[in-house]
Amino acid sequence: QVQLVESGGGLVQAGGSLRLSCAASGRAFSRYAMGWFRQAPGKEREFVAAISESGGRILYADSVKGRFTMSRDNAKNMVYLQMNSLKPDDTAVYYCAAGRILHVSVRSYDYWGQGTQVTVSS
């Protein structure tokens, strides 16, 4: 089992940057693909980015390509999401998730953090 705790959210102006972190506890972290998802009020949870177990493959949603960068440090059991050129549409609760396969679907992830709020003002 994996426990996940996100941090790094906050309020930022449009065009600014934030770095989200996800700390994982539990064994075998390096065996899990990791994902970032987000959910805005009144909307479904959506895929943002995902990274393979080794970090060798990374997927991004079209809406964040070129602006967001996902990475992981298996030695520290950490996952990161560097978010640059933020837009008001990026406002959402951001969730870290762990799953057995690298995928864009919410259903493919077994473990979830509690989320961290990101608010981008115009």
N, C-alpha and C positions, 0 to 999 in steps of 0.2 A: 504494500500500500504506500501511497505517496501523499504527503500533505504539502500544500502550496500556499504561500503567502506573498501577495503582491504589495509593492510599495512604489512611491515615486510620482503618484498622480498629483494633480493640483490645478490651479487656475493660471492660464497663460494667455497672452495676447496673440492674435492671429500673426503668423509668421515666426512665432517663437518655437522653442524646443523643450522637450521633456524626455527624460530617460526613465522608463519603467523597469523595475526589477522584480524577479520572482524567485523566492527562496524555496527550495524543495528539501523536504526531510523524508527519511525512509530509505530503504536500501534500493539499489539497482536503478538509481536515477538515470544513469547513462544508457539504460535499456529502453528508455521511453522517448518517443517523439514528443515534442513540446509545441504547443500552439498558443497564440494570442487571439482572443476574440473580443468583441465589444458589443455593447447593447445600449442604444439610446432610448429615451423614454418613448413608450408606445411602439417600439420597433422590436423585431426579432433579433436574437443574438446572431452576429455575423462574424465571419472569418476575417482575420487581419493578416496573420503571418503564421508560419509553422516551420519548424526545423527538425531535421532528422536526428537520430540518436547520436551520431558522430559529429553532427554539425556540417556535414559535407553537402547537404542539399537543403535549400531554403525556398519556401513558397511565399508569395505575397498576393494579397488582393490587388486588383488593378487600381483601386482607389488610393492605395498607399505606396505603390511602386515608385521608387526614386526619392521618396521622402522618409520612409521608415526603414530601419535596419534591425533585423533580429539576430541575436547571437546567444551562445551558451558557453558556460565554463563547467565542464563535468567534474573537474577537480574541486570546485567550490559548490557544486549542486545549485548553480544559478543560471537563470535565463534572463535576457535583457531585450528591451525594445527601445531603440533610439528613435525618437520621433522629431523630425525637423519640418520646417515650413508648415506648421500646424494651421488648420483651417477650422472655422466654427463647426463645420460638418463632422469634424473628428470628435466632437463632444460626446462622451459616452462613459459608461463604466467599462473598464478594461479588465478582462479575466485571463488568467494564465491557466493552461490545461495540459494534462499529460495523457498520452495514449500509446497504444501498442503499434500503431502504424502512422505514417506521415500522411495526413489527409486534411482537406478543407472543411469537412463536415463536422458539425457539433457532435453528432452521434458517435464519431470515431474516438472521442476522448472520454476517459473513464474518471479522471480526477480533476477537480476544479478548485481554484482559490476563491476567496470571498469577493474579489474585485477591488479596483481602485478607481476613483472618479477622476476623469480628465475633463476639464472645462476650458474651451477656447473662446475667448471674447473677441468680438469684431471691432 
